[in-house]
Protein backbone atom coordinates (compact mmCIF):
# COMPACT_ATOMS: atom_id res chain seq x y z
CA UNK A 1 0.00 0.00 0.00
CA UNK A 2 1.14 3.54 -0.69
CA UNK A 3 -0.11 6.64 1.08
CA UNK A 4 0.66 10.30 0.63
CA UNK A 5 2.00 12.26 3.57
CA UNK A 6 0.28 15.43 2.48
CA UNK A 7 -2.99 13.75 1.49
CA UNK A 8 -3.99 12.70 4.98
CA UNK A 9 -5.19 14.88 7.82
CA UNK A 10 -5.81 14.58 11.52
CA UNK A 11 -7.49 17.02 13.85
CA UNK A 12 -4.38 17.11 16.01
CA UNK A 13 -1.08 17.88 14.20
CA UNK A 14 0.79 15.62 16.63
CA UNK A 15 -1.49 12.70 15.75
CA UNK A 16 -0.82 13.37 12.06
CA UNK A 17 2.93 13.41 12.68
CA UNK A 18 2.88 10.15 14.64
CA UNK A 19 0.74 8.44 12.00
CA UNK A 20 2.84 9.58 9.03
CA UNK A 21 6.22 9.12 10.69
CA UNK A 22 5.69 6.10 12.94
CA UNK A 23 2.57 4.07 12.11
CA UNK A 24 2.09 4.29 8.34
CA UNK A 25 5.72 3.51 7.42
CA UNK A 26 5.32 0.10 9.09
CA UNK A 27 2.40 -0.74 6.82
CA UNK A 28 2.84 1.31 3.66
CA UNK A 29 5.23 3.20 1.44
CA UNK A 30 5.01 6.88 2.34
CA UNK A 31 5.30 9.37 -0.53
CA UNK A 32 4.31 12.94 -1.35
CA UNK A 33 1.32 13.71 -3.56
CA UNK A 34 3.67 14.51 -6.46
CA UNK A 35 5.45 11.16 -6.06
CA UNK A 36 2.09 9.37 -5.88
CA UNK A 37 0.96 11.04 -9.11
CA UNK A 38 4.18 9.92 -10.80
CA UNK A 39 3.67 6.35 -9.57
CA UNK A 40 0.10 6.31 -10.89
CA UNK A 41 1.15 7.70 -14.27
CA UNK A 42 3.99 5.17 -14.52
CA UNK A 43 1.58 2.36 -13.65
CA UNK A 44 -0.89 3.45 -16.33
CA UNK A 45 1.90 3.64 -18.91
CA UNK A 46 3.17 0.16 -18.02
CA UNK A 47 -0.35 -1.26 -18.21
CA UNK A 48 -0.95 0.36 -21.61
CA UNK A 49 2.33 -0.98 -22.97
CA UNK A 50 1.61 -4.49 -21.67
CA UNK A 51 -1.83 -4.51 -23.28
CA UNK A 52 -0.28 -3.80 -26.70
CA UNK A 53 1.81 -7.00 -26.60
N, CA, C and O atoms as a GROMACS GRO file, in nm:
protein
  212
    1UNK      N    1   0.084  -0.115   0.000
    1UNK     CA    2   0.000   0.000   0.000
    1UNK      C    3   0.090   0.123   0.000
    1UNK      O    4   0.198   0.122   0.058
    2UNK      N    5   0.043   0.227  -0.066
    2UNK     CA    6   0.114   0.354  -0.069
    2UNK      C    7   0.020   0.462  -0.020
    2UNK      O    8  -0.098   0.463  -0.055
    3UNK      N    9   0.069   0.551   0.060
    3UNK     CA   10  -0.011   0.664   0.108
    3UNK      C   11   0.070   0.792   0.098
    3UNK      O   12   0.192   0.792   0.111
    4UNK      N   13   0.000   0.901   0.075
    4UNK     CA   14   0.066   1.030   0.063
    4UNK      C   15   0.071   1.102   0.197
    4UNK      O   16  -0.029   1.107   0.269
    5UNK      N   17   0.186   1.156   0.229
    5UNK     CA   18   0.200   1.226   0.357
    5UNK      C   19   0.118   1.353   0.362
    5UNK      O   20   0.069   1.392   0.468
    6UNK      N   21   0.103   1.418   0.249
    6UNK     CA   22   0.028   1.543   0.248
    6UNK      C   23  -0.113   1.525   0.192
    6UNK      O   24  -0.176   1.622   0.150
    7UNK      N   25  -0.162   1.402   0.192
    7UNK     CA   26  -0.299   1.375   0.149
    7UNK      C   27  -0.385   1.328   0.265
    7UNK      O   28  -0.504   1.302   0.248
    8UNK      N   29  -0.326   1.315   0.381
    8UNK     CA   30  -0.399   1.270   0.498
    8UNK      C   31  -0.404   1.384   0.599
    8UNK      O   32  -0.317   1.471   0.601
    9UNK      N   33  -0.506   1.382   0.682
    9UNK     CA   34  -0.519   1.488   0.782
    9UNK      C   35  -0.570   1.429   0.913
    9UNK      O   36  -0.642   1.330   0.915
   10UNK      N   37  -0.531   1.492   1.019
   10UNK     CA   38  -0.581   1.458   1.152
   10UNK      C   39  -0.615   1.588   1.222
   10UNK      O   40  -0.557   1.693   1.193
   11UNK      N   41  -0.709   1.582   1.312
   11UNK     CA   42  -0.749   1.702   1.385
   11UNK      C   43  -0.631   1.759   1.463
   11UNK      O   44  -0.613   1.880   1.471
   12UNK      N   45  -0.552   1.670   1.520
   12UNK     CA   46  -0.438   1.711   1.601
   12UNK      C   47  -0.310   1.693   1.519
   12UNK      O   48  -0.282   1.582   1.474
   13UNK      N   49  -0.232   1.799   1.498
   13UNK     CA   50  -0.108   1.788   1.420
   13UNK      C   51  -0.012   1.682   1.474
   13UNK      O   52   0.060   1.619   1.397
   14UNK      N   53  -0.010   1.662   1.605
   14UNK     CA   54   0.080   1.562   1.663
   14UNK      C   55   0.034   1.421   1.624
   14UNK      O   56   0.117   1.334   1.599
   15UNK      N   57  -0.097   1.399   1.620
   15UNK     CA   58  -0.149   1.270   1.575
   15UNK      C   59  -0.109   1.246   1.430
   15UNK      O   60  -0.067   1.136   1.394
   16UNK      N   61  -0.122   1.348   1.347
   16UNK     CA   62  -0.082   1.337   1.206
   16UNK      C   63   0.066   1.300   1.195
   16UNK      O   64   0.103   1.212   1.117
   17UNK      N   65   0.149   1.369   1.272
   17UNK     CA   66   0.293   1.341   1.268
   17UNK      C   67   0.323   1.198   1.309
   17UNK      O   68   0.400   1.129   1.242
   18UNK      N   69   0.263   1.152   1.417
   18UNK     CA   70   0.288   1.015   1.464
   18UNK      C   71   0.241   0.914   1.360
   18UNK      O   72   0.310   0.816   1.332
   19UNK      N   73   0.124   0.938   1.302
   19UNK     CA   74   0.074   0.844   1.200
   19UNK      C   75   0.166   0.839   1.079
   19UNK      O   76   0.202   0.731   1.033
   20UNK      N   77   0.204   0.956   1.026
   20UNK     CA   78   0.284   0.958   0.903
   20UNK      C   79   0.430   0.922   0.923
   20UNK      O   80   0.497   0.878   0.830
   21UNK      N   81   0.480   0.942   1.045
   21UNK     CA   82   0.622   0.912   1.069
   21UNK      C   83   0.646   0.779   1.139
   21UNK      O   84   0.754   0.721   1.125
   22UNK      N   85   0.548   0.731   1.214
   22UNK     CA   86   0.569   0.610   1.294
   22UNK      C   87   0.482   0.493   1.252
   22UNK      O   88   0.531   0.381   1.234
   23UNK      N   89   0.352   0.517   1.235
   23UNK     CA   90   0.257   0.407   1.211
   23UNK      C   91   0.254   0.366   1.064
   23UNK      O   92   0.279   0.251   1.030
   24UNK      N   93   0.224   0.461   0.976
   24UNK     CA   94   0.209   0.429   0.834
   24UNK      C   95   0.333   0.365   0.772
   24UNK      O   96   0.319   0.271   0.694
   25UNK      N   97   0.454   0.412   0.804
   25UNK     CA   98   0.572   0.351   0.742
   25UNK      C   99   0.587   0.201   0.772
   25UNK      O  100   0.654   0.130   0.697
   26UNK      N  101   0.526   0.154   0.878
   26UNK     CA  102   0.532   0.010   0.909
   26UNK      C  103   0.440  -0.070   0.818
   26UNK      O  104   0.460  -0.191   0.801
   27UNK      N  105   0.342  -0.005   0.761
   27UNK     CA  106   0.240  -0.074   0.682
   27UNK      C  107   0.236  -0.034   0.535
   27UNK      O  108   0.176  -0.104   0.453
   28UNK      N  109   0.298   0.079   0.501
   28UNK     CA  110   0.284   0.131   0.366
   28UNK      C  111   0.409   0.208   0.325
   28UNK      O  112   0.491   0.246   0.409
   29UNK      N  113   0.419   0.231   0.197
   29UNK     CA  114   0.524   0.320   0.144
   29UNK      C  115   0.469   0.462   0.156
   29UNK      O  116   0.357   0.488   0.112
   30UNK      N  117   0.544   0.550   0.213
   30UNK     CA  118   0.501   0.688   0.234
   30UNK      C  119   0.565   0.776   0.127
   30UNK      O  120   0.687   0.778   0.112
   31UNK      N  121   0.481   0.850   0.054
   31UNK     CA  122   0.530   0.937  -0.053
   31UNK      C  123   0.453   1.069  -0.048
   31UNK      O  124   0.352   1.081   0.021
   32UNK      N  125   0.503   1.167  -0.122
   32UNK     CA  126   0.431   1.294  -0.135
   32UNK      C  127   0.324   1.278  -0.244
   32UNK      O  128   0.324   1.179  -0.317
   33UNK      N  129   0.235   1.374  -0.252
   33UNK     CA  130   0.132   1.371  -0.356
   33UNK      C  131   0.195   1.369  -0.495
   33UNK      O  132   0.148   1.297  -0.583
   34UNK      N  133   0.300   1.447  -0.515
   34UNK     CA  134   0.367   1.451  -0.646
   34UNK      C  135   0.426   1.314  -0.680
   34UNK      O  136   0.416   1.269  -0.794
   35UNK      N  137   0.488   1.249  -0.582
   35UNK     CA  138   0.544   1.116  -0.606
   35UNK      C  139   0.434   1.015  -0.636
   35UNK      O  140   0.450   0.927  -0.720
   36UNK      N  141   0.322   1.027  -0.566
   36UNK     CA  142   0.209   0.937  -0.588
   36UNK      C  143   0.153   0.954  -0.729
   36UNK      O  144   0.120   0.855  -0.795
   37UNK      N  145   0.143   1.078  -0.774
   37UNK     CA  146   0.096   1.104  -0.911
   37UNK      C  147   0.190   1.042  -1.013
   37UNK      O  148   0.145   0.985  -1.112
   38UNK      N  149   0.320   1.052  -0.991
   38UNK     CA  150   0.418   0.992  -1.080
   38UNK      C  151   0.405   0.840  -1.082
   38UNK      O  152   0.412   0.778  -1.189
   39UNK      N  153   0.385   0.780  -0.965
   39UNK     CA  154   0.367   0.635  -0.957
   39UNK      C  155   0.243   0.591  -1.035
   39UNK      O  156   0.245   0.491  -1.107
   40UNK      N  157   0.134   0.666  -1.019
   40UNK     CA  158   0.010   0.631  -1.089
   40UNK      C  159   0.026   0.644  -1.239
   40UNK      O  160  -0.020   0.558  -1.314
   41UNK      N  161   0.091   0.750  -1.283
   41UNK     CA  162   0.115   0.770  -1.426
   41UNK      C  163   0.204   0.659  -1.482
   41UNK      O  164   0.178   0.607  -1.590
   42UNK      N  165   0.308   0.624  -1.408
   42UNK     CA  166   0.398   0.517  -1.452
   42UNK      C  167   0.324   0.385  -1.459
   42UNK      O  168   0.346   0.307  -1.551
   43UNK      N  169   0.236   0.359  -1.365
   43UNK     CA  170   0.158   0.236  -1.365
   43UNK      C  171   0.064   0.229  -1.484
   43UNK      O  172   0.050   0.124  -1.546
   44UNK      N  173   0.001   0.341  -1.517
   44UNK     CA  174  -0.088   0.345  -1.632
   44UNK      C  175  -0.010   0.320  -1.760
   44UNK      O  176  -0.056   0.246  -1.847
   45UNK      N  177   0.107   0.380  -1.772
   45UNK     CA  178   0.190   0.364  -1.891
   45UNK      C  179   0.233   0.218  -1.905
   45UNK      O  180   0.229   0.164  -2.016
   46UNK      N  181   0.274   0.156  -1.797
   46UNK     CA  182   0.317   0.016  -1.802
   46UNK      C  183   0.199  -0.074  -1.841
   46UNK      O  184   0.216  -0.168  -1.918
   47UNK      N  185   0.082  -0.046  -1.788
   47UNK     CA  186  -0.036  -0.126  -1.821
   47UNK      C  187  -0.072  -0.110  -1.968
   47UNK      O  188  -0.106  -0.208  -2.034
   48UNK      N  189  -0.065   0.013  -2.020
   48UNK     CA  190  -0.095   0.036  -2.161
   48UNK      C  191   0.005  -0.036  -2.251
   48UNK      O  192  -0.034  -0.095  -2.351
   49UNK      N  193   0.131  -0.032  -2.216
   49UNK     CA  194   0.233  -0.098  -2.297
   49UNK      C  195   0.214  -0.248  -2.294
   49UNK      O  196   0.230  -0.314  -2.396
   50UNK      N  197   0.180  -0.304  -2.179
   50UNK     CA  198   0.161  -0.449  -2.167
   50UNK      C  199   0.040  -0.494  -2.248
   50UNK      O  200   0.040  -0.604  -2.303
   51UNK      N  201  -0.062  -0.411  -2.255
   51UNK     CA  202  -0.183  -0.451  -2.328
   51UNK      C  203  -0.161  -0.451  -2.480
   51UNK      O  204  -0.237  -0.514  -2.553
   52UNK      N  205  -0.058  -0.382  -2.527
   52UNK     CA  206  -0.028  -0.380  -2.670
   52UNK      C  207   0.042  -0.507  -2.717
   52UNK      O  208   0.042  -0.538  -2.836
   53UNK      N  209   0.102  -0.581  -2.622
   53UNK     CA  210   0.181  -0.700  -2.660
   53UNK      C  211   0.099  -0.823  -2.648
   53UNK      O  212   0.148  -0.933  -2.675
   0.00000   0.00000   0.00000
